[in-house]
Amino acid sequence: MGDRCETYVTEVAWKDSRPRFAPVGLAPRAEAVEERFDFSDGTAHGDPGWLAVRRMPGDVASAGEWPGWLTIRAAGGALTTVRPDFVGRRQRHITSRFQVRVARP
């Protein structure tokens, strides 16, 4: 698998015993899309846009341990392990800007 992988849905036709994929038309958004997350209610990480590797985001992170913050419980799962201590959101656009505030309780 390469460094850059994307998943698209398109039609497939079989020709000469091989799949032929229909072109995928990309339609980038011209307008900016802003998302903000408020972790003060303790349920924001339950949004289906959050993801973790080989487990549910709630198994890695909590919005209730430190009210107003998303707390990631690191248990030694580096990004190179089978189950990293990671929670994130899928990048929705080719060009994106992110702002994150990191603090230690």
Distance bins in CASP14 RR format, pairs under 12 A and 6 or more apart:
PFRMAT RR
TARGET T0000
AUTHOR 0000-0000-0000
RMODE 2
METHOD distances of the structure
MODEL  1
1 7 0 0 0 0 0 1 0 0 0 0 0
4 91 0 0 0 0 0 1 0 0 0 0 0
4 94 0 0 0 0 0 1 0 0 0 0 0
5 90 0 0 0 0 0 1 0 0 0 0 0
6 24 0 0 0 0 1 0 0 0 0 0 0
6 26 0 0 0 0 1 0 0 0 0 0 0
6 90 0 0 0 0 0 1 0 0 0 0 0
6 91 0 0 0 0 0 1 0 0 0 0 0
6 92 0 0 0 0 0 1 0 0 0 0 0
6 94 0 0 0 0 1 0 0 0 0 0 0
7 24 0 0 0 0 0 1 0 0 0 0 0
7 90 0 0 0 0 0 1 0 0 0 0 0
8 21 0 0 0 0 1 0 0 0 0 0 0
8 22 0 0 0 0 0 1 0 0 0 0 0
8 23 0 0 0 0 0 1 0 0 0 0 0
8 24 1 0 1 0 0 0 0 0 0 0 0
8 25 0 0 0 0 1 0 0 0 0 0 0
8 26 0 0 0 0 1 0 0 0 0 0 0
8 27 0 0 0 0 0 1 0 0 0 0 0
9 21 0 0 0 0 0 1 0 0 0 0 0
9 22 0 0 0 0 0 1 0 0 0 0 0
9 24 0 0 0 0 1 0 0 0 0 0 0
9 25 0 0 0 0 0 1 0 0 0 0 0
10 19 0 0 0 0 0 1 0 0 0 0 0
10 20 0 0 0 0 0 1 0 0 0 0 0
10 21 1 0 1 0 0 0 0 0 0 0 0
10 22 1 0 1 0 0 0 0 0 0 0 0
10 23 1 0 0 1 0 0 0 0 0 0 0
10 24 1 0 1 0 0 0 0 0 0 0 0
10 25 0 0 0 0 1 0 0 0 0 0 0
10 26 0 0 0 0 0 1 0 0 0 0 0
11 19 0 0 0 0 0 1 0 0 0 0 0
11 20 0 0 0 0 1 0 0 0 0 0 0
11 21 1 0 0 1 0 0 0 0 0 0 0
11 22 1 0 1 0 0 0 0 0 0 0 0
11 23 0 0 0 0 1 0 0 0 0 0 0
11 24 0 0 0 0 1 0 0 0 0 0 0
12 18 0 0 0 0 0 1 0 0 0 0 0
12 19 1 0 1 0 0 0 0 0 0 0 0
12 20 1 0 0 1 0 0 0 0 0 0 0
12 21 1 0 1 0 0 0 0 0 0 0 0
12 22 1 0 0 1 0 0 0 0 0 0 0
12 23 0 0 0 0 0 1 0 0 0 0 0
12 24 0 0 0 0 0 1 0 0 0 0 0
13 19 1 0 0 1 0 0 0 0 0 0 0
13 20 1 0 1 0 0 0 0 0 0 0 0
13 21 0 0 0 0 1 0 0 0 0 0 0
13 22 1 0 0 1 0 0 0 0 0 0 0
14 20 1 0 0 1 0 0 0 0 0 0 0
14 21 0 0 0 0 0 1 0 0 0 0 0
15 21 0 0 0 0 0 1 0 0 0 0 0
26 93 0 0 0 0 0 1 0 0 0 0 0
26 94 0 0 0 0 1 0 0 0 0 0 0
27 93 0 0 0 0 0 1 0 0 0 0 0
27 94 0 0 0 0 0 1 0 0 0 0 0
28 92 0 0 0 0 0 1 0 0 0 0 0
28 93 1 0 0 1 0 0 0 0 0 0 0
28 94 1 0 0 1 0 0 0 0 0 0 0
28 95 0 0 0 0 1 0 0 0 0 0 0
28 96 0 0 0 0 0 1 0 0 0 0 0
29 92 0 0 0 0 1 0 0 0 0 0 0
29 93 1 0 0 1 0 0 0 0 0 0 0
29 94 0 0 0 0 1 0 0 0 0 0 0
29 95 0 0 0 0 0 1 0 0 0 0 0
29 96 0 0 0 0 0 1 0 0 0 0 0
30 93 0 0 0 0 0 1 0 0 0 0 0
30 95 0 0 0 0 0 1 0 0 0 0 0
31 93 0 0 0 0 0 1 0 0 0 0 0
32 92 0 0 0 0 0 1 0 0 0 0 0
32 93 0 0 0 0 1 0 0 0 0 0 0
32 95 0 0 0 0 1 0 0 0 0 0 0
32 96 0 0 0 0 1 0 0 0 0 0 0
32 97 0 0 0 0 1 0 0 0 0 0 0
33 91 0 0 0 0 0 1 0 0 0 0 0
33 92 1 0 0 1 0 0 0 0 0 0 0
33 93 1 0 0 1 0 0 0 0 0 0 0
33 95 0 0 0 0 0 1 0 0 0 0 0
33 96 0 0 0 0 1 0 0 0 0 0 0
33 97 0 0 0 0 0 1 0 0 0 0 0
34 92 0 0 0 0 0 1 0 0 0 0 0
34 93 0 0 0 0 0 1 0 0 0 0 0
34 96 0 0 0 0 0 1 0 0 0 0 0
34 97 0 0 0 0 1 0 0 0 0 0 0
34 98 0 0 0 0 0 1 0 0 0 0 0
34 99 0 0 0 0 0 1 0 0 0 0 0
35 44 0 0 0 0 0 1 0 0 0 0 0
35 47 0 0 0 0 1 0 0 0 0 0 0
35 49 0 0 0 0 1 0 0 0 0 0 0
35 50 0 0 0 0 0 1 0 0 0 0 0
35 89 1 0 0 1 0 0 0 0 0 0 0
35 90 0 0 0 0 0 1 0 0 0 0 0
35 91 0 0 0 0 0 1 0 0 0 0 0
35 92 0 0 0 0 1 0 0 0 0 0 0
35 93 0 0 0 0 0 1 0 0 0 0 0
35 96 0 0 0 0 0 1 0 0 0 0 0
35 97 0 0 0 0 0 1 0 0 0 0 0
35 98 0 0 0 0 1 0 0 0 0 0 0
35 99 0 0 0 0 0 1 0 0 0 0 0
36 44 0 0 0 0 0 1 0 0 0 0 0
36 47 0 0 0 0 0 1 0 0 0 0 0
36 89 0 0 0 0 0 1 0 0 0 0 0
36 98 0 0 0 0 0 1 0 0 0 0 0
36 99 0 0 0 0 1 0 0 0 0 0 0
36 100 0 0 0 0 0 1 0 0 0 0 0
36 101 0 0 0 0 0 1 0 0 0 0 0
37 43 0 0 0 0 0 1 0 0 0 0 0
37 44 1 0 1 0 0 0 0 0 0 0 0
37 45 0 0 0 0 1 0 0 0 0 0 0
37 46 0 0 0 0 0 1 0 0 0 0 0
37 47 1 0 0 1 0 0 0 0 0 0 0
37 49 0 0 0 0 0 1 0 0 0 0 0
37 50 0 0 0 0 1 0 0 0 0 0 0
37 61 0 0 0 0 0 1 0 0 0 0 0
37 63 0 0 0 0 1 0 0 0 0 0 0
37 68 0 0 0 0 1 0 0 0 0 0 0
37 69 0 0 0 0 0 1 0 0 0 0 0
37 70 1 0 0 1 0 0 0 0 0 0 0
37 87 0 0 0 0 0 1 0 0 0 0 0
37 88 0 0 0 0 0 1 0 0 0 0 0
37 89 0 0 0 0 1 0 0 0 0 0 0
37 98 0 0 0 0 0 1 0 0 0 0 0
37 99 0 0 0 0 0 1 0 0 0 0 0
37 100 0 0 0 0 0 1 0 0 0 0 0
37 101 0 0 0 0 0 1 0 0 0 0 0
38 44 1 0 0 1 0 0 0 0 0 0 0
38 45 0 0 0 0 0 1 0 0 0 0 0
38 47 0 0 0 0 0 1 0 0 0 0 0
38 63 0 0 0 0 1 0 0 0 0 0 0
38 67 0 0 0 0 0 1 0 0 0 0 0
38 68 1 0 0 1 0 0 0 0 0 0 0
38 69 0 0 0 0 0 1 0 0 0 0 0
38 70 0 0 0 0 0 1 0 0 0 0 0
39 45 1 0 0 1 0 0 0 0 0 0 0
39 46 0 0 0 0 0 1 0 0 0 0 0
39 47 0 0 0 0 0 1 0 0 0 0 0
39 50 0 0 0 0 0 1 0 0 0 0 0
39 61 0 0 0 0 1 0 0 0 0 0 0
39 62 0 0 0 0 1 0 0 0 0 0 0
39 63 1 0 1 0 0 0 0 0 0 0 0
39 64 1 0 0 1 0 0 0 0 0 0 0
39 65 0 0 0 0 0 1 0 0 0 0 0
39 66 0 0 0 0 1 0 0 0 0 0 0
39 67 1 0 0 1 0 0 0 0 0 0 0
39 68 1 0 1 0 0 0 0 0 0 0 0
39 69 1 0 1 0 0 0 0 0 0 0 0
39 70 1 0 1 0 0 0 0 0 0 0 0
39 71 0 0 0 0 1 0 0 0 0 0 0
39 72 0 0 0 0 0 1 0 0 0 0 0
39 87 0 0 0 0 0 1 0 0 0 0 0
39 101 0 0 0 0 0 1 0 0 0 0 0
40 63 1 0 0 1 0 0 0 0 0 0 0
40 64 0 0 0 0 1 0 0 0 0 0 0
40 66 0 0 0 0 0 1 0 0 0 0 0
40 67 1 0 1 0 0 0 0 0 0 0 0
40 68 1 0 1 0 0 0 0 0 0 0 0
40 69 0 0 0 0 1 0 0 0 0 0 0
40 70 0 0 0 0 0 1 0 0 0 0 0
41 47 0 0 0 0 0 1 0 0 0 0 0
41 63 1 0 0 1 0 0 0 0 0 0 0
41 64 0 0 0 0 1 0 0 0 0 0 0
41 67 0 0 0 0 1 0 0 0 0 0 0
41 68 0 0 0 0 1 0 0 0 0 0 0
41 70 0 0 0 0 0 1 0 0 0 0 0
42 58 0 0 0 0 0 1 0 0 0 0 0
42 61 0 0 0 0 0 1 0 0 0 0 0
42 62 1 0 0 1 0 0 0 0 0 0 0
42 63 1 1 0 0 0 0 0 0 0 0 0
42 64 1 0 1 0 0 0 0 0 0 0 0
42 65 0 0 0 0 1 0 0 0 0 0 0
42 66 0 0 0 0 0 1 0 0 0 0 0
42 67 1 0 0 1 0 0 0 0 0 0 0
42 68 1 0 0 1 0 0 0 0 0 0 0
42 69 0 0 0 0 1 0 0 0 0 0 0
42 70 0 0 0 0 1 0 0 0 0 0 0
42 71 0 0 0 0 0 1 0 0 0 0 0
43 50 0 0 0 0 0 1 0 0 0 0 0
43 57 0 0 0 0 0 1 0 0 0 0 0
43 58 0 0 0 0 0 1 0 0 0 0 0
43 62 0 0 0 0 0 1 0 0 0 0 0
43 63 1 0 0 1 0 0 0 0 0 0 0
43 64 0 0 0 0 1 0 0 0 0 0 0
43 67 0 0 0 0 0 1 0 0 0 0 0
43 68 0 0 0 0 0 1 0 0 0 0 0
43 70 0 0 0 0 0 1 0 0 0 0 0
44 50 0 0 0 0 1 0 0 0 0 0 0
44 57 0 0 0 0 0 1 0 0 0 0 0
44 58 0 0 0 0 0 1 0 0 0 0 0
44 61 0 0 0 0 0 1 0 0 0 0 0
44 62 0 0 0 0 0 1 0 0 0 0 0
44 63 1 0 1 0 0 0 0 0 0 0 0
44 64 0 0 0 0 1 0 0 0 0 0 0
44 67 0 0 0 0 0 1 0 0 0 0 0
44 68 0 0 0 0 1 0 0 0 0 0 0
44 69 0 0 0 0 0 1 0 0 0 0 0
44 70 1 0 0 1 0 0 0 0 0 0 0
44 71 0 0 0 0 0 1 0 0 0 0 0
44 87 0 0 0 0 0 1 0 0 0 0 0
44 89 0 0 0 0 0 1 0 0 0 0 0
45 51 0 0 0 0 0 1 0 0 0 0 0
45 52 0 0 0 0 1 0 0 0 0 0 0
45 56 0 0 0 0 1 0 0 0 0 0 0
45 57 1 0 1 0 0 0 0 0 0 0 0
45 58 1 0 1 0 0 0 0 0 0 0 0
45 59 0 0 0 0 0 1 0 0 0 0 0
45 60 0 0 0 0 1 0 0 0 0 0 0
45 61 1 0 1 0 0 0 0 0 0 0 0
45 62 1 0 0 1 0 0 0 0 0 0 0
45 63 1 0 1 0 0 0 0 0 0 0 0
45 64 0 0 0 0 1 0 0 0 0 0 0
45 65 0 0 0 0 0 1 0 0 0 0 0
45 68 0 0 0 0 0 1 0 0 0 0 0
45 69 0 0 0 0 0 1 0 0 0 0 0
45 70 1 0 0 1 0 0 0 0 0 0 0
45 71 0 0 0 0 1 0 0 0 0 0 0
45 72 0 0 0 0 1 0 0 0 0 0 0
45 73 0 0 0 0 0 1 0 0 0 0 0
45 87 1 0 0 1 0 0 0 0 0 0 0
45 88 0 0 0 0 1 0 0 0 0 0 0
45 89 0 0 0 0 0 1 0 0 0 0 0
46 52 0 0 0 0 0 1 0 0 0 0 0
46 56 0 0 0 0 1 0 0 0 0 0 0
46 57 1 0 0 1 0 0 0 0 0 0 0
46 58 1 0 0 1 0 0 0 0 0 0 0
46 59 0 0 0 0 0 1 0 0 0 0 0
46 60 0 0 0 0 0 1 0 0 0 0 0
46 61 0 0 0 0 1 0 0 0 0 0 0
46 62 0 0 0 0 0 1 0 0 0 0 0
46 63 0 0 0 0 1 0 0 0 0 0 0
46 64 0 0 0 0 0 1 0 0 0 0 0
46 70 0 0 0 0 0 1 0 0 0 0 0
46 87 0 0 0 0 0 1 0 0 0 0 0
46 88 0 0 0 0 0 1 0 0 0 0 0
46 89 0 0 0 0 0 1 0 0 0 0 0
47 57 0 0 0 0 1 0 0 0 0 0 0
47 58 0 0 0 0 0 1 0 0 0 0 0
47 61 0 0 0 0 0 1 0 0 0 0 0
47 63 0 0 0 0 0 1 0 0 0 0 0
47 70 0 0 0 0 0 1 0 0 0 0 0
47 87 0 0 0 0 0 1 0 0 0 0 0
47 88 0 0 0 0 0 1 0 0 0 0 0
47 89 0 0 0 0 1 0 0 0 0 0 0
47 90 0 0 0 0 0 1 0 0 0 0 0
48 56 0 0 0 0 0 1 0 0 0 0 0
48 57 0 0 0 0 1 0 0 0 0 0 0
48 89 0 0 0 0 0 1 0 0 0 0 0
48 90 0 0 0 0 0 1 0 0 0 0 0
49 56 0 0 0 0 0 1 0 0 0 0 0
49 57 0 0 0 0 1 0 0 0 0 0 0
49 87 0 0 0 0 0 1 0 0 0 0 0
49 88 0 0 0 0 1 0 0 0 0 0 0
49 89 1 0 1 0 0 0 0 0 0 0 0
49 90 1 0 0 1 0 0 0 0 0 0 0
49 91 0 0 0 0 0 1 0 0 0 0 0
49 92 0 0 0 0 1 0 0 0 0 0 0
50 56 0 0 0 0 1 0 0 0 0 0 0
50 57 1 0 1 0 0 0 0 0 0 0 0
50 58 0 0 0 0 1 0 0 0 0 0 0
50 59 0 0 0 0 0 1 0 0 0 0 0
50 60 0 0 0 0 1 0 0 0 0 0 0
50 61 1 0 0 1 0 0 0 0 0 0 0
50 62 0 0 0 0 0 1 0 0 0 0 0
50 63 0 0 0 0 0 1 0 0 0 0 0
50 70 0 0 0 0 1 0 0 0 0 0 0
50 72 0 0 0 0 0 1 0 0 0 0 0
50 86 0 0 0 0 0 1 0 0 0 0 0
50 87 1 0 0 1 0 0 0 0 0 0 0
50 88 1 0 1 0 0 0 0 0 0 0 0
50 89 1 0 0 1 0 0 0 0 0 0 0
50 90 0 0 0 0 1 0 0 0 0 0 0
51 57 1 0 0 1 0 0 0 0 0 0 0
51 58 0 0 0 0 0 1 0 0 0 0 0
51 59 0 0 0 0 0 1 0 0 0 0 0
51 60 0 0 0 0 1 0 0 0 0 0 0
51 61 0 0 0 0 0 1 0 0 0 0 0
51 84 0 0 0 0 0 1 0 0 0 0 0
51 86 0 0 0 0 1 0 0 0 0 0 0
51 87 1 0 0 1 0 0 0 0 0 0 0
51 88 1 0 1 0 0 0 0 0 0 0 0
51 89 1 0 0 1 0 0 0 0 0 0 0
51 90 1 0 0 1 0 0 0 0 0 0 0
51 91 0 0 0 0 0 1 0 0 0 0 0
52 58 1 0 0 1 0 0 0 0 0 0 0
52 59 1 0 0 1 0 0 0 0 0 0 0
52 60 1 0 1 0 0 0 0 0 0 0 0
52 61 1 0 0 1 0 0 0 0 0 0 0
52 70 0 0 0 0 0 1 0 0 0 0 0
52 72 0 0 0 0 1 0 0 0 0 0 0
52 73 0 0 0 0 0 1 0 0 0 0 0
52 77 0 0 0 0 0 1 0 0 0 0 0
52 83 0 0 0 0 1 0 0 0 0 0 0
52 84 0 0 0 0 1 0 0 0 0 0 0
52 85 0 0 0 0 1 0 0 0 0 0 0
52 86 1 0 0 1 0 0 0 0 0 0 0
52 87 1 0 1 0 0 0 0 0 0 0 0
52 88 1 0 0 1 0 0 0 0 0 0 0
52 89 0 0 0 0 0 1 0 0 0 0 0
52 90 0 0 0 0 0 1 0 0 0 0 0
53 59 0 0 0 0 0 1 0 0 0 0 0
53 60 0 0 0 0 1 0 0 0 0 0 0
53 77 0 0 0 0 1 0 0 0 0 0 0
53 78 0 0 0 0 0 1 0 0 0 0 0
53 79 0 0 0 0 1 0 0 0 0 0 0
53 80 0 0 0 0 0 1 0 0 0 0 0
53 81 0 0 0 0 1 0 0 0 0 0 0
53 82 0 0 0 0 1 0 0 0 0 0 0
53 83 1 0 0 1 0 0 0 0 0 0 0
53 84 1 0 1 0 0 0 0 0 0 0 0
53 85 0 0 0 0 1 0 0 0 0 0 0
53 86 1 0 1 0 0 0 0 0 0 0 0
53 87 0 0 0 0 1 0 0 0 0 0 0
53 88 0 0 0 0 1 0 0 0 0 0 0
54 60 0 0 0 0 0 1 0 0 0 0 0
54 77 0 0 0 0 0 1 0 0 0 0 0
54 81 0 0 0 0 1 0 0 0 0 0 0
54 82 1 0 0 1 0 0 0 0 0 0 0
54 83 1 0 1 0 0 0 0 0 0 0 0
54 84 0 0 0 0 1 0 0 0 0 0 0
54 85 0 0 0 0 0 1 0 0 0 0 0
54 86 0 0 0 0 1 0 0 0 0 0 0
55 61 0 0 0 0 0 1 0 0 0 0 0
55 73 0 0 0 0 0 1 0 0 0 0 0
55 75 0 0 0 0 0 1 0 0 0 0 0
55 77 0 0 0 0 0 1 0 0 0 0 0
55 82 0 0 0 0 0 1 0 0 0 0 0
55 83 1 0 0 1 0 0 0 0 0 0 0
55 84 0 0 0 0 1 0 0 0 0 0 0
55 85 0 0 0 0 1 0 0 0 0 0 0
55 86 0 0 0 0 1 0 0 0 0 0 0
55 87 0 0 0 0 1 0 0 0 0 0 0
56 62 0 0 0 0 0 1 0 0 0 0 0
56 83 0 0 0 0 0 1 0 0 0 0 0
56 87 0 0 0 0 1 0 0 0 0 0 0
57 63 0 0 0 0 1 0 0 0 0 0 0
57 70 0 0 0 0 1 0 0 0 0 0 0
57 71 0 0 0 0 0 1 0 0 0 0 0
57 72 0 0 0 0 1 0 0 0 0 0 0
57 73 0 0 0 0 0 1 0 0 0 0 0
57 85 0 0 0 0 0 1 0 0 0 0 0
57 86 0 0 0 0 1 0 0 0 0 0 0
57 87 1 0 1 0 0 0 0 0 0 0 0
57 88 1 0 0 1 0 0 0 0 0 0 0
57 89 0 0 0 0 1 0 0 0 0 0 0
58 64 0 0 0 0 0 1 0 0 0 0 0
58 65 0 0 0 0 0 1 0 0 0 0 0
58 70 0 0 0 0 0 1 0 0 0 0 0
58 71 0 0 0 0 0 1 0 0 0 0 0
58 72 0 0 0 0 0 1 0 0 0 0 0
58 73 0 0 0 0 1 0 0 0 0 0 0
58 85 0 0 0 0 0 1 0 0 0 0 0
58 86 0 0 0 0 0 1 0 0 0 0 0
58 87 1 0 0 1 0 0 0 0 0 0 0
58 88 0 0 0 0 0 1 0 0 0 0 0
59 72 0 0 0 0 0 1 0 0 0 0 0
59 73 0 0 0 0 1 0 0 0 0 0 0
59 75 0 0 0 0 0 1 0 0 0 0 0
59 83 0 0 0 0 1 0 0 0 0 0 0
59 84 0 0 0 0 0 1 0 0 0 0 0
59 85 0 0 0 0 1 0 0 0 0 0 0
59 86 0 0 0 0 0 1 0 0 0 0 0
59 87 0 0 0 0 1 0 0 0 0 0 0
60 70 0 0 0 0 0 1 0 0 0 0 0
60 71 0 0 0 0 1 0 0 0 0 0 0
60 72 1 0 0 1 0 0 0 0 0 0 0
60 73 1 0 0 1 0 0 0 0 0 0 0
60 74 0 0 0 0 1 0 0 0 0 0 0
60 75 0 0 0 0 1 0 0 0 0 0 0
60 76 0 0 0 0 0 1 0 0 0 0 0
60 77 0 0 0 0 1 0 0 0 0 0 0
60 83 0 0 0 0 1 0 0 0 0 0 0
60 84 0 0 0 0 1 0 0 0 0 0 0
60 85 1 0 1 0 0 0 0 0 0 0 0
60 86 1 0 0 1 0 0 0 0 0 0 0
60 87 1 0 1 0 0 0 0 0 0 0 0
60 88 0 0 0 0 1 0 0 0 0 0 0
61 69 0 0 0 0 1 0 0 0 0 0 0
61 70 1 0 1 0 0 0 0 0 0 0 0
61 71 1 0 0 1 0 0 0 0 0 0 0
61 72 1 0 1 0 0 0 0 0 0 0 0
61 73 1 0 0 1 0 0 0 0 0 0 0
61 74 0 0 0 0 0 1 0 0 0 0 0
61 75 0 0 0 0 0 1 0 0 0 0 0
61 85 0 0 0 0 1 0 0 0 0 0 0
61 86 0 0 0 0 1 0 0 0 0 0 0
61 87 1 0 1 0 0 0 0 0 0 0 0
61 88 0 0 0 0 1 0 0 0 0 0 0
61 89 0 0 0 0 0 1 0 0 0 0 0
62 68 0 0 0 0 0 1 0 0 0 0 0
62 69 0 0 0 0 1 0 0 0 0 0 0
62 70 1 0 0 1 0 0 0 0 0 0 0
62 71 1 0 1 0 0 0 0 0 0 0 0
62 72 0 0 0 0 1 0 0 0 0 0 0
62 73 1 0 0 1 0 0 0 0 0 0 0
62 87 0 0 0 0 1 0 0 0 0 0 0
62 105 0 0 0 0 0 1 0 0 0 0 0
63 69 1 0 0 1 0 0 0 0 0 0 0
63 70 1 0 1 0 0 0 0 0 0 0 0
63 71 1 0 0 1 0 0 0 0 0 0 0
63 72 0 0 0 0 0 1 0 0 0 0 0
63 87 0 0 0 0 0 1 0 0 0 0 0
64 70 0 0 0 0 1 0 0 0 0 0 0
64 71 1 0 0 1 0 0 0 0 0 0 0
64 73 0 0 0 0 0 1 0 0 0 0 0
64 105 0 0 0 0 0 1 0 0 0 0 0
65 71 1 0 1 0 0 0 0 0 0 0 0
65 72 0 0 0 0 1 0 0 0 0 0 0
65 73 1 0 0 1 0 0 0 0 0 0 0
65 105 1 0 0 1 0 0 0 0 0 0 0
66 72 0 0 0 0 0 1 0 0 0 0 0
66 73 0 0 0 0 0 1 0 0 0 0 0
66 103 0 0 0 0 1 0 0 0 0 0 0
66 104 0 0 0 0 1 0 0 0 0 0 0
66 105 1 0 1 0 0 0 0 0 0 0 0
67 105 0 0 0 0 0 1 0 0 0 0 0
68 101 0 0 0 0 0 1 0 0 0 0 0
68 103 0 0 0 0 0 1 0 0 0 0 0
68 105 0 0 0 0 0 1 0 0 0 0 0
69 100 0 0 0 0 0 1 0 0 0 0 0
69 101 0 0 0 0 1 0 0 0 0 0 0
69 102 0 0 0 0 1 0 0 0 0 0 0
69 103 1 0 0 1 0 0 0 0 0 0 0
69 104 0 0 0 0 0 1 0 0 0 0 0
69 105 1 0 0 1 0 0 0 0 0 0 0
70 87 1 0 0 1 0 0 0 0 0 0 0
70 88 0 0 0 0 1 0 0 0 0 0 0
70 89 0 0 0 0 0 1 0 0 0 0 0
70 100 0 0 0 0 1 0 0 0 0 0 0
70 101 0 0 0 0 0 1 0 0 0 0 0
70 102 0 0 0 0 0 1 0 0 0 0 0
70 103 0 0 0 0 0 1 0 0 0 0 0
70 105 0 0 0 0 0 1 0 0 0 0 0
71 85 0 0 0 0 0 1 0 0 0 0 0
71 87 0 0 0 0 1 0 0 0 0 0 0
71 102 0 0 0 0 0 1 0 0 0 0 0
71 103 0 0 0 0 0 1 0 0 0 0 0
71 104 0 0 0 0 0 1 0 0 0 0 0
71 105 1 0 0 1 0 0 0 0 0 0 0
72 84 0 0 0 0 0 1 0 0 0 0 0
72 85 1 0 0 1 0 0 0 0 0 0 0
72 86 1 0 0 1 0 0 0 0 0 0 0
72 87 1 0 1 0 0 0 0 0 0 0 0
72 88 0 0 0 0 1 0 0 0 0 0 0
72 100 0 0 0 0 0 1 0 0 0 0 0
72 102 0 0 0 0 1 0 0 0 0 0 0
72 103 0 0 0 0 0 1 0 0 0 0 0
72 104 0 0 0 0 0 1 0 0 0 0 0
72 105 0 0 0 0 0 1 0 0 0 0 0
73 85 1 0 0 1 0 0 0 0 0 0 0
73 86 0 0 0 0 0 1 0 0 0 0 0
73 87 0 0 0 0 1 0 0 0 0 0 0
73 105 0 0 0 0 0 1 0 0 0 0 0
74 81 0 0 0 0 0 1 0 0 0 0 0
74 83 0 0 0 0 0 1 0 0 0 0 0
74 84 0 0 0 0 1 0 0 0 0 0 0
74 85 1 0 1 0 0 0 0 0 0 0 0
74 86 0 0 0 0 1 0 0 0 0 0 0
74 87 0 0 0 0 0 1 0 0 0 0 0
74 104 0 0 0 0 0 1 0 0 0 0 0
75 81 0 0 0 0 0 1 0 0 0 0 0
75 83 0 0 0 0 1 0 0 0 0 0 0
75 84 0 0 0 0 0 1 0 0 0 0 0
75 85 1 0 1 0 0 0 0 0 0 0 0
75 86 0 0 0 0 0 1 0 0 0 0 0
76 82 0 0 0 0 0 1 0 0 0 0 0
76 83 0 0 0 0 1 0 0 0 0 0 0
76 84 0 0 0 0 1 0 0 0 0 0 0
76 85 1 0 0 1 0 0 0 0 0 0 0
76 86 0 0 0 0 0 1 0 0 0 0 0
77 83 1 0 0 1 0 0 0 0 0 0 0
77 84 1 0 1 0 0 0 0 0 0 0 0
77 85 1 0 1 0 0 0 0 0 0 0 0
77 86 0 0 0 0 1 0 0 0 0 0 0
78 84 1 0 0 1 0 0 0 0 0 0 0
78 85 1 0 0 1 0 0 0 0 0 0 0
78 86 0 0 0 0 1 0 0 0 0 0 0
79 85 0 0 0 0 1 0 0 0 0 0 0
79 86 1 0 0 1 0 0 0 0 0 0 0
79 88 0 0 0 0 0 1 0 0 0 0 0
80 86 0 0 0 0 0 1 0 0 0 0 0
88 98 0 0 0 0 0 1 0 0 0 0 0
88 100 0 0 0 0 0 1 0 0 0 0 0
89 96 0 0 0 0 0 1 0 0 0 0 0
89 98 0 0 0 0 1 0 0 0 0 0 0
89 100 0 0 0 0 0 1 0 0 0 0 0
90 96 0 0 0 0 0 1 0 0 0 0 0
91 97 0 0 0 0 0 1 0 0 0 0 0
91 98 0 0 0 0 1 0 0 0 0 0 0
92 98 0 0 0 0 0 1 0 0 0 0 0
END
